[in-house]
């Protein structure tokens, strides 16, 4: 009864908060996106004109024209009274020297910029104009030739982020020519219409998937609209689109019309998320008009598996932003529809619509680099094994990515903007403060009540394909990282955790390869009930990886904590674990000695950052070859932070904790004393180095008793003088003797019995980089070396006390970790500046 009463109180509070939020949103509209807050400028005129009975373009010379400034030197206007497509194109501003328009803008927002060009009949012969158009740091139009603007209007449309309070558009005529413009539009876009973080689709000309994170993000570039297609429908004019975009039919771009038919859903309701706060996967009210989602091209006979393809002209070898719109308007029975999405005949993802998604609008975003054909190809292919074989597409948008061509000018961010209205600002601030105060009070009240609520036990619940059930998770009160991914999205990404998607299995559970709706390939690690690892490890992993970033630490994409599921989502590492590559019989996965050194250096950098770069220091506690992952370029990244612990405070040299780790890699000093230090990771990494050298597991029970433990076996080989039995036969002939000597010394130091005798991870990193320089021949030998000496006799491995057997070791359940302060620094101290005289 007490729990029920608490729920009623919380529900009442929720309703009150929702009412207040709606009230303040209505009272202070400046807090929300207002699509009417725009500049519509009729250039070369002092008269306003209404276009399409809806939009008023203000004459630039009108006293009500809300501009900051306008350069009119060496410019004039021309007027045409003959027939034109619209009154908007009866006037033009003409520039014979560099000139500009300047507008007041809201800093750090994405804007739409449109230029209208029409060469009406005039004494100036507008069609002879040749000019450039520049904005802050970007060249939007280069060598623009107005010759094609005589018969129809040419509209150039751009998306770009404006960082300052003023925005300048500069027109620069070419030599012996001039520039002109008939109309300009400038208005702010919804915050999440264009995402910043996006995946790049890399076309390799082969089957499979190849994705990478688009470096720098979209907001550091400008976008030029090239195509906007209403697939399966007619032209959608600017009146019908709430962002005044035009959508053209796709018929001239489809390459196999015999396989497709037009379908429509007129009169039906298209479901959209109106308050989507992510850059994510579902459409909101501004993404596309309902008309686009109410028409589509679908397979004429899906059961035959015939694909539908489109080829749209693009600039060659150039990055383009591609957005594909989908809405399942064909499936009134609610059967599962599955089909394949291809770009350049290369599979991107399997597209799935469950019954929960019928008539729901959504889209995929990609950055695609066009090939040399001058065409970008997209196709959808029915999955003939599904219950409802079909394939469809509702809309396509393609925008050219424009790179920064110069430094962004720093506009006067403190100047008084003529466009800012003081009452609106005051109202927004007051309204925001009142709303925040109310929310804080409600939050404190809820927290006070929750302290009286008894902790409830939970049971493991298996996941079903249904999307029903509570999505409330156990991390809600502890972590708010903005990384949460819905269980349903992960079910779709992994085909409901299909066994064929499993790419690995660890102590936590199975690891699946998945593809999110934005096309990003990910590794999905799902906990199992009997995994032996539970909520503390799950929480620790999120706490660590959400607060640190480094090139050599695997990135956490998100997590799921619904219905007692514990799922972690990471960037997908194409080459798998270091262990996989070391023991692979596939010659294409063979690692040379130089590659092995570079992998060890990368892993050492990641561990060094954990120890010294992250605030407070972090001890990994489970360093092993299966927790070092390799991307497509063999860049090593340390993974699996479920056992990690915060490092010791300044007044302590260790953390007292129950023993956890993996036998064979476990620090003997830590095992005996239960005192964890950074040097415990160093010992484990020393075992990894030895494993890299000989390409065999740290523990192999199938071998004779004396050879089961890799470290013991190494000691035996050293004592017998048969070092060649340690080195992987496949790389024996590759290793420079001096490089091997330095590497062996590093192993020797890492595996010292007493932690105080081991080097820091920074020293290990230095030594490994030195070994790599010796291998490359950049440094021919160390000062104390005799080049005639055989390096194979110089490896010194410490005596290691035997540990308890593999099967007698147990772990203690005392996992805890504190929040780590975020550090974005990925820079390590300089280790590559190696000089012969500095050798250690």
MOWODA-V503752 format. One record per residue. N is the residue number from 1. RES is the residue in one letter. PSI is psi as a letter, one per 20 degrees, with the letter a starting at -180 (NA if undefined). NEAR is the number of other ideal C-beta (glycine too) atoms within 12 Angstrom. Layout:
# MOWODA-V503752
N | RES | PSI | NEAR
N | RES | PSI | NEAR
This chain:
# MOWODA-V503752
1 | X | h | 7
2 | X | h | 13
3 | X | g | 16
4 | X | g | 11
5 | X | g | 14
6 | X | g | 22
7 | X | h | 18
8 | X | g | 15
9 | X | g | 22
10 | X | h | 24
11 | X | g | 15
12 | X | g | 18
13 | X | g | 26
14 | X | g | 19
15 | X | g | 15
16 | X | g | 20
17 | X | g | 25
18 | X | g | 19
19 | X | g | 17
20 | X | g | 23
21 | X | g | 25
22 | X | h | 17
23 | X | g | 17
24 | X | h | 28
25 | X | h | 21
26 | X | h | 15
27 | X | h | 20
28 | X | m | 25
29 | X | i | 18
30 | X | i | 27
31 | X | i | 25
32 | X | r | 25
33 | X | p | 28
34 | X | o | 21
35 | X | i | 22
36 | X | i | 18
37 | X | n | 26
38 | X | r | 30
39 | X | p | 35
40 | X | o | 36
41 | X | p | 42
42 | X | o | 37
43 | X | q | 47
44 | X | j | 39
45 | X | q | 29
46 | X | j | 20
47 | X | q | 24
48 | X | q | 24
49 | X | p | 30
50 | X | p | 16
51 | X | p | 28
52 | X | k | 20
53 | X | k | 11
54 | X | g | 16
55 | X | p | 31
56 | X | p | 25
57 | X | p | 36
58 | X | p | 30
59 | X | p | 30
60 | X | h | 38
61 | X | i | 23
62 | X | p | 22
63 | X | h | 12
64 | X | j | 17
65 | X | o | 30
66 | X | l | 28
67 | X | q | 33
68 | X | g | 28
69 | X | r | 21
70 | X | p | 29
71 | X | o | 23
72 | X | j | 22
73 | X | p | 14
74 | X | k | 17
75 | X | q | 29
76 | X | r | 23
77 | X | q | 27
78 | X | q | 30
79 | X | q | 28
80 | X | p | 27
81 | X | i | 13
82 | X | a | 12
83 | X | p | 12
84 | X | q | 29
85 | X | h | 25
86 | X | q | 26
87 | X | h | 28
88 | X | h | 39
89 | X | k | 39
90 | X | i | 31
91 | X | r | 37
92 | X | q | 44
93 | X | p | 41
94 | X | p | 36
95 | X | p | 38
96 | X | i | 24
97 | X | r | 22
98 | X | p | 22
99 | X | r | 32
100 | X | q | 31
101 | X | q | 37
102 | X | p | 35
103 | X | q | 38
104 | X | p | 32
105 | X | r | 39
106 | X | p | 32
107 | X | q | 25
108 | X | l | 19
109 | X | q | 28
110 | X | p | 37
111 | X | q | 40
112 | X | p | 41
113 | X | p | 43
114 | X | p | 38
115 | X | p | 37
116 | X | p | 40
117 | X | p | 39
118 | X | p | 38
119 | X | n | 34
120 | X | r | 36
121 | X | p | 21
122 | X | r | 30
123 | X | h | 12
124 | X | i | 27
125 | X | m | 21
126 | X | h | 39
127 | X | i | 25
128 | X | i | 23
129 | X | q | 40
130 | X | p | 27
131 | X | r | 35
132 | X | q | 27
133 | X | p | 40
134 | X | q | 33
135 | X | a | 43
136 | X | n | 34
137 | X | i | 27
138 | X | q | 36
139 | X | o | 24
140 | X | g | 36
141 | X | p | 34
142 | X | p | 20
143 | X | l | 19
144 | X | p | 32
145 | X | o | 22
146 | X | j | 38
147 | X | h | 18
148 | X | j | 17
149 | X | j | 31
150 | X | h | 23
151 | X | h | 15
152 | X | q | 16
153 | X | p | 28
154 | X | p | 29
155 | X | p | 30
156 | X | p | 35
157 | X | p | 36
158 | X | q | 39
159 | X | p | 41
160 | X | q | 41
161 | X | p | 36
162 | X | p | 37
163 | X | i | 27
164 | X | r | 29
165 | X | i | 28
166 | X | q | 34
167 | X | p | 42
168 | X | p | 33
169 | X | o | 44
170 | X | p | 30
171 | X | p | 41
172 | X | o | 30
173 | X | q | 29
174 | X | r | 24
175 | X | p | 12
176 | X | k | 10
177 | X | a | 27
178 | X | r | 35
179 | X | q | 41
180 | X | r | 44
181 | X | q | 51
182 | X | h | 46
183 | X | q | 44
184 | X | p | 44
185 | X | p | 38
186 | X | p | 41
187 | X | q | 36
188 | X | q | 36
189 | X | r | 37
190 | X | q | 31
191 | X | g | 24
192 | X | j | 28
193 | X | g | 39
194 | X | o | 38
195 | X | q | 33
196 | X | g | 26
197 | X | p | 26
198 | X | q | 37
199 | X | p | 37
200 | X | p | 31
201 | X | o | 42
202 | X | o | 29
203 | X | p | 33
204 | X | i | 19
205 | X | j | 13
206 | X | r | 12
207 | X | r | 14
208 | X | a | 21
209 | X | q | 34
210 | X | o | 29
211 | X | q | 36
212 | X | r | 26
213 | X | p | 26
214 | X | o | 31
215 | X | p | 17
216 | X | h | 17
217 | X | r | 22
218 | X | h | 36
219 | X | i | 30
220 | X | j | 24
221 | X | r | 33
222 | X | q | 38
223 | X | p | 42
224 | X | p | 38
225 | X | p | 34
226 | X | g | 34
227 | X | q | 35
228 | X | o | 38
229 | X | p | 40
230 | X | n | 38
231 | X | p | 48
232 | X | j | 41
233 | X | a | 34
234 | X | a | 22
235 | X | p | 22
236 | X | o | 33
237 | X | r | 20
238 | X | h | 30
239 | X | h | 19
240 | X | i | 23
241 | X | p | 30
242 | X | i | 30
243 | X | j | 37
244 | X | l | 33
245 | X | q | 38
246 | X | p | 28
247 | X | p | 37
248 | X | q | 27
249 | X | q | 26
250 | X | i | 39
251 | X | h | 20
252 | X | i | 15
253 | X | i | 33
254 | X | p | 30
255 | X | i | 22
256 | X | m | 22
257 | X | h | 19
258 | X | i | 16
259 | X | i | 27
260 | X | q | 33
261 | X | q | 25
262 | X | p | 29
263 | X | q | 30
264 | X | r | 27
265 | X | k | 30
266 | X | p | 18
267 | X | i | 11
268 | X | q | 23
269 | X | p | 16
270 | X | p | 37
271 | X | p | 23
272 | X | q | 26
273 | X | p | 22
274 | X | i | 17
275 | X | l | 19
276 | X | o | 24
277 | X | j | 14
278 | X | r | 26
279 | X | j | 28
280 | X | c | 29
281 | X | i | 36
282 | X | q | 34
283 | X | q | 39
284 | X | a | 30
285 | X | i | 26
286 | X | i | 32
287 | X | g | 43
288 | X | q | 39
289 | X | q | 34
290 | X | h | 34
291 | X | h | 36
292 | X | g | 45
293 | X | i | 42
294 | X | i | 33
295 | X | q | 38
296 | X | r | 42
297 | X | p | 43
298 | X | r | 36
299 | X | p | 38
300 | X | h | 25
301 | X | n | 19
302 | X | h | 34
303 | X | i | 17
304 | X | i | 16
305 | X | k | 24
306 | X | p | 26
307 | X | q | 37
308 | X | p | 42
309 | X | q | 33
310 | X | q | 39
311 | X | o | 28
312 | X | p | 34
313 | X | p | 20
314 | X | r | 32
315 | X | q | 24
316 | X | q | 16
317 | X | l | 16
318 | X | q | 26
319 | X | p | 34
320 | X | q | 42
321 | X | p | 45
322 | X | p | 46
323 | X | p | 42
324 | X | p | 46
325 | X | p | 47
326 | X | q | 44
327 | X | p | 44
328 | X | n | 40
329 | X | j | 40
330 | X | j | 36
331 | X | m | 33
332 | X | i | 14
333 | X | i | 13
334 | X | k | 17
335 | X | q | 20
336 | X | p | 28
337 | X | p | 36
338 | X | p | 32
339 | X | r | 38
340 | X | p | 34
341 | X | p | 41
342 | X | q | 33
343 | X | p | 41
344 | X | l | 34
345 | X | j | 26
346 | X | p | 28
347 | X | p | 29
348 | X | g | 39
349 | X | r | 39
350 | X | p | 35
351 | X | p | 41
352 | X | p | 38
353 | X | o | 35
354 | X | r | 29
355 | X | h | 23
356 | X | i | 24
357 | X | j | 29
358 | X | p | 28
359 | X | j | 29
360 | X | p | 30
361 | X | p | 39
362 | X | r | 39
363 | X | r | 39
364 | X | q | 40
365 | X | p | 42
366 | X | q | 45
367 | X | p | 41
368 | X | p | 42
369 | X | p | 28
370 | X | q | 32
371 | X | a | 25
372 | X | j | 15
373 | X | i | 18
374 | X | j | 16
375 | X | q | 26
376 | X | p | 42
377 | X | p | 34
378 | X | p | 46
379 | X | q | 37
380 | X | p | 44
381 | X | p | 34
382 | X | q | 34
383 | X | o | 29
384 | X | i | 21
385 | X | i | 16
386 | X | r | 27
387 | X | h | 21
388 | X | m | 30
389 | X | p | 30
390 | X | r | 44
391 | X | q | 47
392 | X | r | 44
393 | X | p | 48
394 | X | h | 49
395 | X | q | 45
396 | X | p | 48
397 | X | p | 44
398 | X | p | 40
399 | X | p | 39
400 | X | p | 36
401 | X | p | 38
402 | X | p | 34
403 | X | q | 21
404 | X | p | 22
405 | X | i | 19
406 | X | r | 14
407 | X | q | 10
408 | X | p | 24
409 | X | q | 22
410 | X | o | 15
411 | X | r | 25
412 | X | n | 16
413 | X | i | 18
414 | X | j | 11
415 | X | q | 18
416 | X | o | 15
417 | X | p | 26
418 | X | h | 19
419 | X | h | 26
420 | X | p | 22
421 | X | o | 17
422 | X | g | 14
423 | X | h | 13
424 | X | g | 21
425 | X | g | 19
426 | X | g | 15
427 | X | g | 20
428 | X | g | 25
429 | X | g | 18
430 | X | g | 19
431 | X | g | 27
432 | X | g | 22
433 | X | g | 17
434 | X | g | 21
435 | X | g | 26
436 | X | g | 19
437 | X | g | 17
438 | X | g | 23
439 | X | g | 22
440 | X | g | 15
441 | X | g | 18
442 | X | g | 26
443 | X | g | 20
444 | X | h | 15
445 | X | g | 21
446 | X | g | 26
447 | X | h | 16
448 | X | g | 16
449 | X | h | 21
450 | X | h | 21
451 | X | h | 13
452 | X | i | 14
453 | X | p | 19
454 | X | q | 10
455 | X | p | 11
456 | X | p | 12
457 | X | q | 8
458 | X | q | 18
459 | X | q | 9
460 | X | p | 19
461 | X | p | 16
462 | X | q | 17
463 | X | p | 27
464 | X | r | 15
465 | X | h | 21
466 | X | q | 15
467 | X | j | 22
468 | X | r | 16
469 | X | r | 19
470 | X | q | 16
471 | X | j | 21
472 | X | p | 18
473 | X | r | 29
474 | X | i | 27
475 | X | i | 31
476 | X | g | 17
477 | X | i | 17
478 | X | h | 19
479 | X | p | 27
480 | X | n | 16
481 | X | i | 24
482 | X | j | 17
483 | X | j | 26
484 | X | p | 31
485 | X | p | 38
486 | X | q | 30
487 | X | h | 38
488 | X | g | 34
489 | X | h | 37
490 | X | h | 39
491 | X | g | 33
492 | X | h | 34
493 | X | h | 39
494 | X | j | 38
495 | X | l | 28
496 | X | l | 29
497 | X | l | 31
498 | X | p | 22
499 | X | h | 14
500 | X | i | 13
501 | X | i | 27
502 | X | p | 22
503 | X | i | 28
504 | X | r | 28
505 | X | p | 18
506 | X | a | 33
507 | X | h | 27
508 | X | h | 37
509 | X | a | 30
510 | X | q | 27
511 | X | p | 36
512 | X | q | 32
513 | X | p | 35
514 | X | r | 43
515 | X | o | 38
516 | X | r | 40
517 | X | h | 38
518 | X | j | 40
519 | X | i | 40
520 | X | p | 41
521 | X | p | 37
522 | X | r | 40
523 | X | p | 42
524 | X | o | 45
525 | X | o | 47
526 | X | p | 42
527 | X | q | 35
528 | X | q | 24
529 | X | h | 19
530 | X | k | 11
531 | X | h | 22
532 | X | i | 20
533 | X | q | 31
534 | X | b | 26
535 | X | g | 28
536 | X | g | 30
537 | X | g | 36
538 | X | g | 38
539 | X | g | 33
540 | X | g | 42
541 | X | g | 47
542 | X | g | 42
543 | X | g | 36
544 | X | g | 48
545 | X | h | 42
546 | X | i | 31
547 | X | i | 32
548 | X | q | 39
549 | X | p | 26
550 | X | q | 35
551 | X | h | 27
552 | X | k | 36
553 | X | p | 42
554 | X | q | 40
555 | X | p | 33
556 | X | o | 38
557 | X | h | 36
558 | X | a | 37
559 | X | r | 41
560 | X | p | 38
561 | X | l | 37
562 | X | q | 29
563 | X | l | 28
564 | X | j | 29
565 | X | q | 40
566 | X | o | 39
567 | X | p | 45
568 | X | p | 47
569 | X | p | 40
570 | X | r | 41
571 | X | q | 33
572 | X | p | 39
573 | X | o | 37
574 | X | h | 27
575 | X | j | 29
576 | X | b | 31
577 | X | q | 36
578 | X | g | 41
579 | X | g | 32
580 | X | g | 23
581 | X | h | 34
582 | X | h | 37
583 | X | j | 24
584 | X | p | 19
585 | X | i | 12
586 | X | p | 13
587 | X | h | 10
588 | X | i | 9
589 | X | j | 23
590 | X | p | 21
591 | X | p | 34
592 | X | r | 23
593 | X | h | 31
594 | X | g | 24
595 | X | h | 27
596 | X | g | 42
597 | X | g | 38
598 | X | h | 30
599 | X | g | 39
600 | X | h | 48
601 | X | g | 40
602 | X | g | 36
603 | X | h | 46
604 | X | h | 45
605 | X | g | 39
606 | X | g | 44
607 | X | h | 52
608 | X | h | 39
609 | X | g | 37
610 | X | g | 46
611 | X | g | 41
612 | X | h | 30
613 | X | h | 33
614 | X | p | 38
615 | X | p | 23
616 | X | i | 30
617 | X | q | 37
618 | X | p | 44
619 | X | p | 43
620 | X | g | 52
621 | X | j | 45
622 | X | l | 45
623 | X | p | 48
624 | X | r | 42
625 | X | h | 44
626 | X | i | 34
627 | X | j | 42
628 | X | o | 47
629 | X | q | 41
630 | X | p | 37
631 | X | a | 32
632 | X | h | 21
633 | X | j | 17
634 | X | k | 29
635 | X | p | 29
636 | X | p | 41
637 | X | p | 42
638 | X | p | 49
639 | X | r | 47
640 | X | n | 42
641 | X | k | 45
642 | X | h | 39
643 | X | j | 44
644 | X | q | 47
645 | X | q | 42
646 | X | q | 33
647 | X | r | 34
648 | X | q | 24
649 | X | r | 13
650 | X | h | 8
651 | X | i | 6
652 | X | q | 15
653 | X | i | 19
654 | X | r | 25
655 | X | p | 32
656 | X | p | 18
657 | X | q | 30
658 | X | q | 24
659 | X | p | 33
660 | X | q | 38
661 | X | a | 39
662 | X | p | 33
663 | X | p | 33
664 | X | h | 39
665 | X | i | 42
666 | X | p | 37
667 | X | o | 45
668 | X | h | 35
669 | X | g | 30
670 | X | g | 37
671 | X | h | 34
672 | X | h | 18
673 | X | i | 21
674 | X | k | 23
675 | X | o | 25
676 | X | p | 41
677 | X | r | 34
678 | X | h | 42
679 | X | i | 39
680 | X | g | 46
681 | X | h | 48
682 | X | g | 43
683 | X | g | 48
684 | X | h | 49
685 | X | h | 53
686 | X | h | 50
687 | X | h | 43
688 | X | g | 47
689 | X | g | 50
690 | X | h | 46
691 | X | h | 44
692 | X | h | 46
693 | X | h | 44
694 | X | i | 38
695 | X | l | 32
696 | X | q | 31
697 | X | q | 32
698 | X | h | 42
699 | X | p | 28
700 | X | n | 23
701 | X | i | 16
702 | X | i | 11
703 | X | r | 17
704 | X | q | 12
705 | X | g | 15
706 | X | i | 18
707 | X | j | 24
708 | X | g | 25
709 | X | p | 36
710 | X | g | 38
711 | X | g | 45
712 | X | g | 31
713 | X | h | 34
714 | X | g | 37
715 | X | g | 29
716 | X | g | 25
717 | X | h | 29
718 | X | g | 29
719 | X | h | 17
720 | X | i | 15
721 | X | k | 15
722 | X | l | 17
723 | X | h | 32
724 | X | i | 23
725 | X | i | 23
726 | X | g | 36
727 | X | p | 31
728 | X | p | 27
729 | X | h | 15
730 | X | i | 22
731 | X | j | 28
732 | X | g | 22
733 | X | i | 14
734 | X | h | 22
735 | X | p | 36
736 | X | p | 31
737 | X | h | 32
738 | X | h | 36
739 | X | g | 38
740 | X | g | 38
741 | X | g | 34
742 | X | g | 39
743 | X | g | 44
744 | X | h | 38
745 | X | h | 36
746 | X | g | 43
747 | X | g | 44
748 | X | g | 33
749 | X | h | 35
750 | X | h | 44
751 | X | j | 45
752 | X | q | 27
753 | X | g | 28
754 | X | p | 23
755 | X | h | 32
756 | X | i | 17
757 | X | i | 18
758 | X | q | 32
759 | X | r | 32
760 | X | r | 28
761 | X | h | 47
762 | X | g | 26
763 | X | h | 27
764 | X | g | 44
765 | X | g | 39
766 | X | g | 33
767 | X | h | 40
768 | X | h | 46
769 | X | h | 38
770 | X | g | 36
771 | X | h | 44
772 | X | g | 37
773 | X | h | 33
774 | X | g | 36
775 | X | h | 33
776 | X | i | 20
777 | X | j | 13
778 | X | h | 20
779 | X | p | 27
780 | X | h | 18
781 | X | r | 24
782 | X | q | 30
783 | X | h | 15
784 | X | j | 16
785 | X | q | 24
786 | X | o | 15
787 | X | i | 16
788 | X | i | 9
789 | X | p | 16
790 | X | o | 18
791 | X | h | 31
792 | X | i | 24
793 | X | j | 19
794 | X | i | 26
795 | X | p | 37
796 | X | o | 23
797 | X | p | 35
798 | X | q | 27
799 | X | p | 19
800 | X | p | 32
801 | X | q | 19
802 | X | p | 20
803 | X | r | 31
804 | X | q | 17
805 | X | r | 15
806 | X | h | 21
807 | X | i | 11
808 | X | i | 10
809 | X | p | 19
810 | X | q | 16
811 | X | q | 26
812 | X | q | 17
813 | X | m | 17
814 | X | k | 20
815 | X | p | 33
816 | X | q | 22
817 | X | q | 35
818 | X | r | 23
819 | X | p | 23
820 | X | p | 31
821 | X | q | 19
822 | X | q | 19
823 | X | p | 22
824 | X | i | 15
825 | X | p | 17
826 | X | j | 20
827 | X | p | 17
828 | X | r | 27
829 | X | q | 19
830 | X | o | 14
831 | X | i | 27
832 | X | i | 21
833 | X | m | 14
834 | X | p | 25
835 | X | q | 17
836 | X | h | 19
837 | X | i | 10
838 | X | j | 18
839 | X | q | 24
840 | X | NA | 26
